[in-house]
Amino acid sequence: MDTEAFWRVLGAAKDRDKPLDAAVTDRLSALRPEEILAFEYEFSRLRDAVHRWDVWAAAYLIGGGCSDDRFSDFTAGLVALGREWYERVAAHPDALAGHPAVRTAAAVGDQDVIFDEDFNFVSCRAYERLTGDTDAFWGASETYIAARTTSANDGSEGDDGDVDMGESFDFDDAKQMRLRLPRLASLYAHSSPTCGVAGANRPPAR
């Protein structure tokens, strides 16, 4: 399974009359275990590609703050939006200001839109359903992803696991947020992210 096949699975699941995570789990359950692991590999790659400070800033505005765990749910939710919106947001996170669900959520104070914890586990649930093994998925997935990552590295890149998140900036600096995410900052101008105890909703310091 490559990236094109990944988006085909997701697109076909969106036509089902049930929650997306359940529909994707159903479709993956009809595949071979190796194909489920390949789906998870593509999912991980897509999420890693939007693991950036500017995307985190968008999550911070939409969610009224955003911890590490919440950002994981946000990147999963971006993939769950489908290829068109994912690619738009990957290019320009501020594009989320034009998503109908985000606009509605901003109007009513819903801080959970886009965040999709359940979508993180579609591959795991499908693998368990297919194999009957409730413990094997994460180990198998780590082994598969490590093998694919090693084979894809031609030696020109480092192997220290560091992710380039781009330029960091202060999410509580209104001027910076308006500069970098003008549409979202305007959409959420009526609210301000809550920082929580000990910076629980802040991104980690860089």
C-alpha positions as CSV (number, residue, x, y, z in Angstrom):
1,M,0.0,0.0,0.0
2,D,1.4,3.4,-1.0
3,T,0.1,6.9,-0.3
4,E,-2.4,6.8,-3.2
5,A,-3.9,3.5,-1.9
6,F,-4.1,5.0,1.6
7,W,-6.2,7.9,0.3
8,R,-8.4,5.5,-1.7
9,V,-9.1,3.5,1.5
10,L,-10.0,6.7,3.3
11,G,-12.1,8.1,0.5
12,A,-14.1,4.9,0.1
13,A,-14.7,4.8,3.9
14,K,-16.2,8.3,3.9
15,D,-19.1,7.0,1.8
16,R,-20.2,4.7,4.6
17,D,-23.1,5.5,6.9
18,K,-21.1,5.3,10.1
19,P,-18.3,7.2,11.9
20,L,-15.2,7.4,9.8
21,D,-13.0,5.6,12.3
22,A,-15.4,2.6,12.3
23,A,-15.8,2.6,8.5
24,V,-12.0,2.7,8.0
25,T,-11.6,-0.1,10.5
26,D,-14.1,-2.2,8.6
27,R,-12.3,-1.7,5.3
28,L,-8.9,-2.4,6.8
29,S,-10.2,-5.6,8.4
30,A,-10.8,-7.0,4.9
31,L,-7.1,-6.6,4.0
32,R,-4.1,-8.7,4.9
33,P,-2.1,-8.0,8.1
34,E,0.8,-6.7,6.1
35,E,-1.5,-4.2,4.3
36,I,-2.8,-2.9,7.6
37,L,0.8,-2.3,8.7
38,A,1.4,-0.5,5.5
39,F,-1.6,1.7,6.1
40,E,-0.3,2.6,9.5
41,Y,3.1,3.4,8.0
42,E,1.5,5.9,5.5
43,F,-0.7,7.3,8.3
44,S,2.5,7.9,10.4
45,R,4.3,9.6,7.5
46,L,1.3,11.9,6.8
47,R,1.1,12.9,10.5
48,D,4.8,13.5,10.8
49,A,4.7,15.8,7.8
50,V,2.3,18.2,9.7
51,H,4.1,17.9,13.0
52,R,5.1,21.5,12.8
53,W,4.9,24.6,14.9
54,D,2.6,26.5,12.5
55,V,0.2,23.6,12.5
56,W,0.4,23.3,16.3
57,A,-0.4,27.0,16.4
58,A,-3.6,26.4,14.4
59,A,-4.5,23.6,16.9
60,Y,-3.8,26.0,19.8
61,L,-6.3,28.5,18.5
62,I,-8.9,26.0,17.6
63,G,-8.6,23.9,20.8
64,G,-8.2,26.8,23.2
65,G,-4.7,25.5,24.0
66,C,-3.1,22.3,22.9
67,S,-1.0,19.8,24.8
68,D,1.3,17.1,23.3
69,D,-1.4,14.5,23.4
70,R,-4.0,16.8,22.0
71,F,-1.7,17.7,19.1
72,S,-1.4,14.0,18.3
73,D,-5.2,13.9,18.1
74,F,-5.2,17.0,15.9
75,T,-2.7,15.6,13.4
76,A,-4.8,12.4,13.2
77,G,-7.8,14.6,12.6
78,L,-6.1,16.4,9.8
79,V,-5.5,13.2,8.0
80,A,-9.1,12.1,8.7
81,L,-10.3,15.2,6.8
82,G,-9.2,13.6,3.6
83,R,-6.6,14.3,0.9
84,E,-7.9,17.7,-0.3
85,W,-8.1,19.4,3.1
86,Y,-5.0,17.6,4.4
87,E,-2.9,19.0,1.5
88,R,-4.4,22.4,1.8
89,V,-3.6,22.6,5.5
90,A,-0.1,21.1,5.0
91,A,0.6,23.9,2.6
92,H,-1.1,26.7,4.6
93,P,-2.4,25.8,8.1
94,D,-4.4,29.1,8.0
95,A,-6.6,27.5,5.4
96,L,-8.5,25.7,8.2
97,A,-10.3,29.0,8.7
98,G,-12.2,28.2,5.6
99,H,-13.3,24.7,6.7
100,P,-17.1,24.7,7.4
101,A,-16.8,22.6,10.5
102,V,-14.1,24.9,11.9
103,R,-16.2,28.0,11.2
104,T,-19.2,26.5,12.9
105,A,-17.2,25.3,15.9
106,A,-15.6,28.8,16.3
107,A,-19.1,30.3,16.4
108,V,-20.4,28.0,19.1
109,G,-17.3,27.6,21.1
110,D,-16.6,23.9,20.2
111,Q,-12.9,23.3,21.0
112,D,-12.9,19.6,19.8
113,V,-13.4,20.1,16.1
114,I,-10.6,18.4,14.0
115,F,-9.2,16.7,17.1
116,D,-9.9,13.0,16.5
117,E,-8.5,10.6,19.1
118,D,-10.3,7.6,17.7
119,F,-8.7,7.8,14.3
120,N,-5.3,7.1,15.9
121,F,-6.4,3.5,16.5
122,V,-8.1,2.4,13.3
123,S,-5.1,0.2,12.2
124,C,-4.8,-1.3,15.7
125,R,-8.4,-2.2,15.9
126,A,-8.5,-3.7,12.4
127,Y,-5.3,-5.7,13.1
128,E,-6.8,-7.1,16.3
129,R,-10.0,-8.0,14.6
130,L,-8.3,-9.8,11.8
131,T,-5.6,-11.7,13.8
132,G,-7.5,-12.1,17.1
133,D,-4.3,-10.9,18.8
134,T,-4.9,-8.0,21.1
135,D,-1.3,-7.3,21.9
136,A,0.7,-7.8,18.7
137,F,-0.1,-4.7,16.6
138,W,2.1,-2.1,18.2
139,G,5.2,-4.3,18.1
140,A,4.5,-5.4,14.6
141,S,3.9,-1.8,13.5
142,E,7.1,-0.5,15.1
143,T,9.1,-3.3,13.4
144,Y,7.4,-2.6,10.0
145,I,7.9,1.2,10.2
146,A,11.5,0.8,11.3
147,A,12.3,-1.5,8.4
148,R,10.6,0.8,5.9
149,T,12.3,3.9,7.3
150,T,15.7,2.2,7.2
151,S,15.2,1.0,3.6
152,A,14.0,4.5,2.5
153,N,17.1,6.2,4.0
154,D,19.9,6.4,1.4
155,G,22.4,7.7,3.9
156,S,21.9,11.3,3.0
157,E,19.8,12.0,6.0
158,G,20.6,11.7,9.7
159,D,19.2,8.9,11.7
160,D,18.8,10.7,15.0
161,G,15.0,10.8,14.7
162,D,14.8,14.6,14.9
163,V,11.8,16.2,13.2
164,D,12.2,19.6,11.6
165,M,9.2,21.5,13.0
166,G,10.1,24.8,11.4
167,E,10.5,28.1,13.3
168,S,9.1,28.1,16.8
169,F,7.2,31.1,18.1
170,D,5.1,32.2,21.1
171,F,1.5,31.0,20.7
172,D,0.4,33.5,23.3
173,D,1.8,36.4,21.3
174,A,-1.3,37.8,19.6
175,K,0.8,39.8,17.1
176,Q,2.7,36.7,16.0
177,M,-0.5,34.7,15.7
178,R,-2.1,37.4,13.5
179,L,1.0,37.5,11.4
180,R,1.3,33.8,10.8
181,L,-2.3,32.7,10.9
182,P,-4.3,35.8,10.1
183,R,-7.6,34.2,9.1
184,L,-7.7,31.8,12.1
185,A,-6.6,34.5,14.5
186,S,-9.4,36.7,13.3
187,L,-11.9,33.8,13.5
188,Y,-10.9,33.1,17.1
189,A,-10.3,36.8,18.1
190,H,-13.2,36.5,20.6
191,S,-11.5,33.8,22.6
192,S,-8.1,33.2,24.1
193,P,-6.4,29.8,24.7
194,T,-6.3,28.7,28.3
195,C,-2.9,27.8,29.4
196,G,-3.7,25.3,32.2
197,V,-1.6,24.2,35.1
198,A,2.2,24.2,34.5
199,G,1.7,25.0,30.8
200,A,-0.4,21.8,30.2
201,N,-1.8,23.3,27.0
202,R,1.4,24.9,25.8
203,P,3.8,23.4,23.2
204,P,7.1,22.2,24.7
205,A,9.8,24.8,24.8
206,R,12.4,24.8,22.1
